[in-house]
Amino acid sequence: MSKKTDWYLENDDRSMHAWVLSHMTMGAVYAAVAFFGVIGFILVLRLIARILPEDPYAFLDAAGQAARALV
């Protein structure tokens, strides 16, 4: 009977280390993208909140008063 060895044991340990390192690095990259993506999304929401007025109905009230003044 032939001796069956796993594919990662056939070569040097270096190839297995490279595989583990590449997968852990890609996991860290995905985590960093997700982390900075969430931070970017929150910053964009805060920027939009600063641009918008505090009272969203103030413009409608002013426009209504201007329309009543014209009529």
Biopython code that builds the backbone (N, CA, C, O; Angstrom):
import numpy as np
from Bio.PDB.StructureBuilder import StructureBuilder

atoms = [
    (1, "MET", "N", (0.825, -1.166, 0.000)),
    (1, "MET", "CA", (0.000, 0.000, 0.000)),
    (1, "MET", "C", (0.880, 1.243, 0.000)),
    (1, "MET", "O", (1.891, 1.304, 0.698)),
    (2, "SER", "N", (0.485, 2.213, -0.780)),
    (2, "SER", "CA", (1.305, 3.421, -0.869)),
    (2, "SER", "C", (1.063, 4.325, 0.334)),
    (2, "SER", "O", (-0.023, 4.392, 0.910)),
    (3, "LYS", "N", (2.117, 4.993, 0.663)),
    (3, "LYS", "CA", (2.025, 5.906, 1.795)),
    (3, "LYS", "C", (1.363, 7.206, 1.330)),
    (3, "LYS", "O", (1.834, 7.843, 0.388)),
    (4, "LYS", "N", (0.291, 7.589, 1.980)),
    (4, "LYS", "CA", (-0.426, 8.802, 1.595)),
    (4, "LYS", "C", (-0.026, 9.934, 2.541)),
    (4, "LYS", "O", (-0.158, 9.823, 3.759)),
    (5, "THR", "N", (0.464, 11.024, 1.949)),
    (5, "THR", "CA", (0.814, 12.198, 2.746)),
    (5, "THR", "C", (-0.038, 13.372, 2.291)),
    (5, "THR", "O", (-0.483, 13.443, 1.145)),
    (6, "ASP", "N", (-0.243, 14.260, 3.198)),
    (6, "ASP", "CA", (-1.012, 15.456, 2.861)),
    (6, "ASP", "C", (-0.190, 16.368, 1.962)),
    (6, "ASP", "O", (1.040, 16.332, 1.986)),
    (7, "TRP", "N", (-0.871, 17.179, 1.174)),
    (7, "TRP", "CA", (-0.177, 18.031, 0.201)),
    (7, "TRP", "C", (0.736, 19.036, 0.878)),
    (7, "TRP", "O", (1.774, 19.400, 0.327)),
    (8, "TYR", "N", (0.364, 19.486, 2.061)),
    (8, "TYR", "CA", (1.183, 20.505, 2.715)),
    (8, "TYR", "C", (2.395, 19.912, 3.416)),
    (8, "TYR", "O", (3.269, 20.653, 3.865)),
    (9, "LEU", "N", (2.461, 18.600, 3.517)),
    (9, "LEU", "CA", (3.629, 17.969, 4.113)),
    (9, "LEU", "C", (4.630, 17.503, 3.068)),
    (9, "LEU", "O", (5.731, 17.080, 3.421)),
    (10, "GLU", "N", (4.277, 17.570, 1.799)),
    (10, "GLU", "CA", (5.165, 17.087, 0.746)),
    (10, "GLU", "C", (6.357, 18.009, 0.539)),
    (10, "GLU", "O", (7.456, 17.540, 0.243)),
    (11, "ASN", "N", (6.156, 19.299, 0.691)),
    (11, "ASN", "CA", (7.222, 20.276, 0.453)),
    (11, "ASN", "C", (7.713, 20.837, 1.779)),
    (11, "ASN", "O", (7.397, 20.334, 2.858)),
    (12, "ASP", "N", (8.493, 21.891, 1.652)),
    (12, "ASP", "CA", (8.997, 22.552, 2.855)),
    (12, "ASP", "C", (7.845, 23.122, 3.671)),
    (12, "ASP", "O", (6.736, 23.325, 3.177)),
    (13, "ASP", "N", (8.150, 23.370, 4.928)),
    (13, "ASP", "CA", (7.170, 24.046, 5.772)),
    (13, "ASP", "C", (6.968, 25.491, 5.320)),
    (13, "ASP", "O", (5.966, 26.123, 5.652)),
    (14, "ARG", "N", (7.919, 25.994, 4.570)),
    (14, "ARG", "CA", (7.863, 27.385, 4.138)),
    (14, "ARG", "C", (6.609, 27.661, 3.307)),
    (14, "ARG", "O", (6.023, 28.736, 3.439)),
    (15, "SER", "N", (6.186, 26.737, 2.468)),
    (15, "SER", "CA", (4.999, 26.965, 1.650)),
    (15, "SER", "C", (3.751, 27.051, 2.519)),
    (15, "SER", "O", (2.859, 27.852, 2.239)),
    (16, "MET", "N", (3.674, 26.247, 3.556)),
    (16, "MET", "CA", (2.535, 26.310, 4.467)),
    (16, "MET", "C", (2.540, 27.624, 5.234)),
    (16, "MET", "O", (1.490, 28.227, 5.455)),
    (17, "HIS", "N", (3.719, 28.061, 5.635)),
    (17, "HIS", "CA", (3.824, 29.344, 6.329)),
    (17, "HIS", "C", (3.402, 30.483, 5.407)),
    (17, "HIS", "O", (2.727, 31.417, 5.840)),
    (18, "ALA", "N", (3.793, 30.409, 4.155)),
    (18, "ALA", "CA", (3.400, 31.449, 3.200)),
    (18, "ALA", "C", (1.894, 31.451, 2.994)),
    (18, "ALA", "O", (1.284, 32.515, 2.885)),
    (19, "TRP", "N", (1.294, 30.279, 2.941)),
    (19, "TRP", "CA", (-0.161, 30.192, 2.770)),
    (19, "TRP", "C", (-0.878, 30.800, 3.972)),
    (19, "TRP", "O", (-1.824, 31.571, 3.811)),
    (20, "VAL", "N", (-0.431, 30.455, 5.169)),
    (20, "VAL", "CA", (-1.043, 30.993, 6.385)),
    (20, "VAL", "C", (-0.848, 32.503, 6.447)),
    (20, "VAL", "O", (-1.779, 33.240, 6.772)),
    (21, "LEU", "N", (0.358, 32.961, 6.134)),
    (21, "LEU", "CA", (0.634, 34.395, 6.164)),
    (21, "LEU", "C", (-0.225, 35.146, 5.160)),
    (21, "LEU", "O", (-0.742, 36.220, 5.466)),
    (22, "SER", "N", (-0.382, 34.590, 3.964)),
    (22, "SER", "CA", (-1.189, 35.282, 2.955)),
    (22, "SER", "C", (-2.655, 35.350, 3.368)),
    (22, "SER", "O", (-3.307, 36.371, 3.151)),
    (23, "HIS", "N", (-3.179, 34.290, 3.953)),
    (23, "HIS", "CA", (-4.580, 34.303, 4.383)),
    (23, "HIS", "C", (-4.798, 35.221, 5.588)),
    (23, "HIS", "O", (-5.818, 35.904, 5.676)),
    (24, "MET", "N", (-3.854, 35.233, 6.499)),
    (24, "MET", "CA", (-3.989, 36.134, 7.643)),
    (24, "MET", "C", (-3.855, 37.585, 7.201)),
    (24, "MET", "O", (-4.536, 38.463, 7.730)),
    (25, "THR", "N", (-2.978, 37.840, 6.232)),
    (25, "THR", "CA", (-2.829, 39.194, 5.711)),
    (25, "THR", "C", (-4.097, 39.646, 5.004)),
    (25, "THR", "O", (-4.542, 40.779, 5.192)),
    (26, "MET", "N", (-4.679, 38.778, 4.196)),
    (26, "MET", "CA", (-5.925, 39.146, 3.515)),
    (26, "MET", "C", (-7.046, 39.377, 4.525)),
    (26, "MET", "O", (-7.867, 40.272, 4.327)),
    (27, "GLY", "N", (-7.099, 38.609, 5.582)),
    (27, "GLY", "CA", (-8.088, 38.832, 6.631)),
    (27, "GLY", "C", (-7.892, 40.179, 7.307)),
    (27, "GLY", "O", (-8.860, 40.877, 7.609)),
    (28, "ALA", "N", (-6.633, 40.544, 7.544)),
    (28, "ALA", "CA", (-6.346, 41.846, 8.147)),
    (28, "ALA", "C", (-6.721, 42.978, 7.200)),
    (28, "ALA", "O", (-7.217, 44.018, 7.635)),
    (29, "VAL", "N", (-6.487, 42.779, 5.907)),
    (29, "VAL", "CA", (-6.862, 43.799, 4.920)),
    (29, "VAL", "C", (-8.375, 43.958, 4.877)),
    (29, "VAL", "O", (-8.876, 45.082, 4.854)),
    (30, "TYR", "N", (-9.106, 42.855, 4.867)),
    (30, "TYR", "CA", (-10.575, 42.938, 4.870)),
    (30, "TYR", "C", (-11.075, 43.638, 6.133)),
    (30, "TYR", "O", (-11.993, 44.455, 6.067)),
    (31, "ALA", "N", (-10.482, 43.323, 7.269)),
    (31, "ALA", "CA", (-10.891, 43.962, 8.522)),
    (31, "ALA", "C", (-10.592, 45.457, 8.493)),
    (31, "ALA", "O", (-11.398, 46.260, 8.963)),
    (32, "ALA", "N", (-9.438, 45.836, 7.944)),
    (32, "ALA", "CA", (-9.087, 47.253, 7.860)),
    (32, "ALA", "C", (-10.029, 47.995, 6.919)),
    (32, "ALA", "O", (-10.441, 49.118, 7.211)),
    (33, "VAL", "N", (-10.371, 47.376, 5.794)),
    (33, "VAL", "CA", (-11.307, 48.006, 4.860)),
    (33, "VAL", "C", (-12.670, 48.186, 5.518)),
    (33, "VAL", "O", (-13.291, 49.240, 5.375)),
    (34, "ALA", "N", (-13.133, 47.187, 6.226)),
    (34, "ALA", "CA", (-14.427, 47.293, 6.909)),
    (34, "ALA", "C", (-14.371, 48.361, 8.004)),
    (34, "ALA", "O", (-15.299, 49.158, 8.138)),
    (35, "PHE", "N", (-13.307, 48.380, 8.773)),
    (35, "PHE", "CA", (-13.164, 49.344, 9.862)),
    (35, "PHE", "C", (-13.143, 50.770, 9.337)),
    (35, "PHE", "O", (-13.898, 51.620, 9.810)),
    (36, "PHE", "N", (-12.280, 51.037, 8.357)),
    (36, "PHE", "CA", (-12.192, 52.394, 7.826)),
    (36, "PHE", "C", (-13.414, 52.757, 6.990)),
    (36, "PHE", "O", (-13.754, 53.934, 6.867)),
    (37, "GLY", "N", (-14.072, 51.763, 6.419)),
    (37, "GLY", "CA", (-15.324, 52.030, 5.712)),
    (37, "GLY", "C", (-16.409, 52.502, 6.653)),
    (37, "GLY", "O", (-17.150, 53.431, 6.332)),
    (38, "VAL", "N", (-16.512, 51.872, 7.814)),
    (38, "VAL", "CA", (-17.504, 52.291, 8.812)),
    (38, "VAL", "C", (-17.170, 53.684, 9.333)),
    (38, "VAL", "O", (-18.061, 54.518, 9.492)),
    (39, "ILE", "N", (-15.897, 53.937, 9.600)),
    (39, "ILE", "CA", (-15.493, 55.268, 10.061)),
    (39, "ILE", "C", (-15.793, 56.314, 8.991)),
    (39, "ILE", "O", (-16.293, 57.393, 9.306)),
    (40, "GLY", "N", (-15.495, 56.006, 7.734)),
    (40, "GLY", "CA", (-15.796, 56.935, 6.646)),
    (40, "GLY", "C", (-17.282, 57.204, 6.520)),
    (40, "GLY", "O", (-17.691, 58.342, 6.290)),
    (41, "PHE", "N", (-18.092, 56.170, 6.667)),
    (41, "PHE", "CA", (-19.545, 56.327, 6.582)),
    (41, "PHE", "C", (-20.057, 57.234, 7.701)),
    (41, "PHE", "O", (-20.909, 58.092, 7.472)),
    (42, "ILE", "N", (-19.536, 57.039, 8.902)),
    (42, "ILE", "CA", (-19.942, 57.884, 10.029)),
    (42, "ILE", "C", (-19.510, 59.329, 9.801)),
    (42, "ILE", "O", (-20.268, 60.252, 10.101)),
    (43, "LEU", "N", (-18.303, 59.539, 9.275)),
    (43, "LEU", "CA", (-17.842, 60.899, 9.009)),
    (43, "LEU", "C", (-18.679, 61.579, 7.934)),
    (43, "LEU", "O", (-18.960, 62.774, 8.033)),
    (44, "VAL", "N", (-19.080, 60.837, 6.915)),
    (44, "VAL", "CA", (-19.941, 61.407, 5.875)),
    (44, "VAL", "C", (-21.294, 61.789, 6.464)),
    (44, "VAL", "O", (-21.831, 62.848, 6.138)),
    (45, "LEU", "N", (-21.848, 60.946, 7.323)),
    (45, "LEU", "CA", (-23.118, 61.280, 7.970)),
    (45, "LEU", "C", (-22.992, 62.526, 8.843)),
    (45, "LEU", "O", (-23.898, 63.359, 8.867)),
    (46, "ARG", "N", (-21.882, 62.658, 9.555)),
    (46, "ARG", "CA", (-21.679, 63.851, 10.387)),
    (46, "ARG", "C", (-21.511, 65.092, 9.529)),
    (46, "ARG", "O", (-21.975, 66.168, 9.906)),
    (47, "LEU", "N", (-20.855, 64.963, 8.380)),
    (47, "LEU", "CA", (-20.702, 66.099, 7.466)),
    (47, "LEU", "C", (-22.054, 66.535, 6.922)),
    (47, "LEU", "O", (-22.343, 67.730, 6.856)),
    (48, "ILE", "N", (-22.875, 65.582, 6.537)),
    (48, "ILE", "CA", (-24.218, 65.898, 6.045)),
    (48, "ILE", "C", (-25.042, 66.548, 7.156)),
    (48, "ILE", "O", (-25.805, 67.478, 6.894)),
    (49, "ALA", "N", (-24.896, 66.071, 8.385)),
    (49, "ALA", "CA", (-25.636, 66.646, 9.505)),
    (49, "ALA", "C", (-25.224, 68.091, 9.763)),
    (49, "ALA", "O", (-26.057, 68.905, 10.160)),
    (50, "ARG", "N", (-23.955, 68.422, 9.545)),
    (50, "ARG", "CA", (-23.514, 69.811, 9.722)),
    (50, "ARG", "C", (-24.033, 70.710, 8.615)),
    (50, "ARG", "O", (-24.305, 71.887, 8.853)),
    (51, "ILE", "N", (-24.173, 70.177, 7.413)),
    (51, "ILE", "CA", (-24.644, 70.979, 6.285)),
    (51, "ILE", "C", (-26.130, 71.287, 6.426)),
    (51, "ILE", "O", (-26.562, 72.398, 6.120)),
    (52, "LEU", "N", (-26.905, 70.327, 6.880)),
    (52, "LEU", "CA", (-28.346, 70.513, 7.003)),
    (52, "LEU", "C", (-28.674, 71.454, 8.159)),
    (52, "LEU", "O", (-27.936, 71.510, 9.143)),
    (53, "PRO", "N", (-29.777, 72.191, 8.045)),
    (53, "PRO", "CA", (-30.151, 73.093, 9.144)),
    (53, "PRO", "C", (-30.652, 72.306, 10.355)),
    (53, "PRO", "O", (-31.057, 71.148, 10.247)),
    (54, "GLU", "N", (-30.611, 72.972, 11.514)),
    (54, "GLU", "CA", (-31.072, 72.300, 12.729)),
    (54, "GLU", "C", (-32.571, 72.055, 12.693)),
    (54, "GLU", "O", (-33.046, 70.991, 13.091)),
    (55, "ASP", "N", (-33.319, 73.054, 12.210)),
    (55, "ASP", "CA", (-34.773, 72.924, 12.131)),
    (55, "ASP", "C", (-35.145, 72.649, 10.675)),
    (55, "ASP", "O", (-35.091, 73.562, 9.852)),
    (56, "PRO", "N", (-35.514, 71.431, 10.342)),
    (56, "PRO", "CA", (-35.784, 71.118, 8.939)),
    (56, "PRO", "C", (-37.031, 71.802, 8.396)),
    (56, "PRO", "O", (-37.185, 71.924, 7.181)),
    (57, "TYR", "N", (-37.921, 72.247, 9.271)),
    (57, "TYR", "CA", (-39.160, 72.876, 8.814)),
    (57, "TYR", "C", (-39.053, 74.396, 8.744)),
    (57, "TYR", "O", (-40.022, 75.055, 8.368)),
    (58, "ALA", "N", (-37.911, 74.966, 9.091)),
    (58, "ALA", "CA", (-37.752, 76.417, 9.062)),
    (58, "ALA", "C", (-37.899, 76.958, 7.646)),
    (58, "ALA", "O", (-38.526, 77.998, 7.444)),
    (59, "PHE", "N", (-37.337, 76.273, 6.676)),
    (59, "PHE", "CA", (-37.457, 76.724, 5.291)),
    (59, "PHE", "C", (-38.907, 76.667, 4.829)),
    (59, "PHE", "O", (-39.369, 77.574, 4.137)),
    (60, "LEU", "N", (-39.626, 75.620, 5.199)),
    (60, "LEU", "CA", (-41.028, 75.508, 4.798)),
    (60, "LEU", "C", (-41.864, 76.621, 5.420)),
    (60, "LEU", "O", (-42.755, 77.163, 4.765)),
    (61, "ASP", "N", (-41.589, 76.967, 6.676)),
    (61, "ASP", "CA", (-42.314, 78.062, 7.322)),
    (61, "ASP", "C", (-42.019, 79.390, 6.628)),
    (61, "ASP", "O", (-42.927, 80.186, 6.389)),
    (62, "ALA", "N", (-40.741, 79.627, 6.304)),
    (62, "ALA", "CA", (-40.377, 80.877, 5.631)),
    (62, "ALA", "C", (-40.988, 80.936, 4.240)),
    (62, "ALA", "O", (-41.451, 81.994, 3.814)),
    (63, "ALA", "N", (-40.995, 79.823, 3.530)),
    (63, "ALA", "CA", (-41.593, 79.797, 2.192)),
    (63, "ALA", "C", (-43.100, 79.995, 2.276)),
    (63, "ALA", "O", (-43.684, 80.644, 1.407)),
    (64, "GLY", "N", (-43.741, 79.447, 3.305)),
    (64, "GLY", "CA", (-45.182, 79.633, 3.493)),
    (64, "GLY", "C", (-45.524, 81.077, 3.797)),
    (64, "GLY", "O", (-46.522, 81.597, 3.299)),
    (65, "GLN", "N", (-44.712, 81.725, 4.603)),
    (65, "GLN", "CA", (-44.943, 83.137, 4.906)),
    (65, "GLN", "C", (-44.740, 83.993, 3.666)),
    (65, "GLN", "O", (-45.490, 84.942, 3.437)),
    (66, "ALA", "N", (-43.733, 83.666, 2.865)),
    (66, "ALA", "CA", (-43.502, 84.414, 1.628)),
    (66, "ALA", "C", (-44.649, 84.204, 0.654)),
    (66, "ALA", "O", (-45.039, 85.143, -0.040)),
    (67, "ALA", "N", (-45.196, 83.006, 0.585)),
    (67, "ALA", "CA", (-46.323, 82.736, -0.311)),
    (67, "ALA", "C", (-47.566, 83.485, 0.160)),
    (67, "ALA", "O", (-48.327, 83.994, -0.663)),
    (68, "ARG", "N", (-47.782, 83.559, 1.480)),
    (68, "ARG", "CA", (-48.931, 84.308, 1.999)),
    (68, "ARG", "C", (-48.777, 85.799, 1.747)),
    (68, "ARG", "O", (-49.761, 86.504, 1.526)),
    (69, "ALA", "N", (-47.540, 86.276, 1.782)),
    (69, "ALA", "CA", (-47.311, 87.700, 1.532)),
    (69, "ALA", "C", (-47.571, 88.044, 0.071)),
    (69, "ALA", "O", (-48.004, 89.155, -0.236)),
    (70, "LEU", "N", (-47.313, 87.111, -0.824)),
    (70, "LEU", "CA", (-47.550, 87.355, -2.252)),
    (70, "LEU", "C", (-49.032, 87.296, -2.599)),
    (70, "LEU", "O", (-49.473, 87.963, -3.535)),
    (71, "VAL", "N", (-49.795, 86.520, -1.870)),
    (71, "VAL", "CA", (-51.220, 86.340, -2.200)),
    (71, "VAL", "C", (-52.065, 87.379, -1.586)),
    (71, "VAL", "O", (-53.282, 87.371, -1.766)),
]
sb = StructureBuilder()
sb.init_structure("model")
sb.init_model(0)
sb.init_chain("A")
sb.init_seg("    ")
for serial, (resi, resn, name, xyz) in enumerate(atoms, 1):
    if name == "N":
        sb.init_residue(resn, " ", resi, " ")
    sb.init_atom(name, np.array(xyz, "f"), 0.0, 1.0, " ", f" {name:<3s}", serial, name[0])
structure = sb.get_structure()
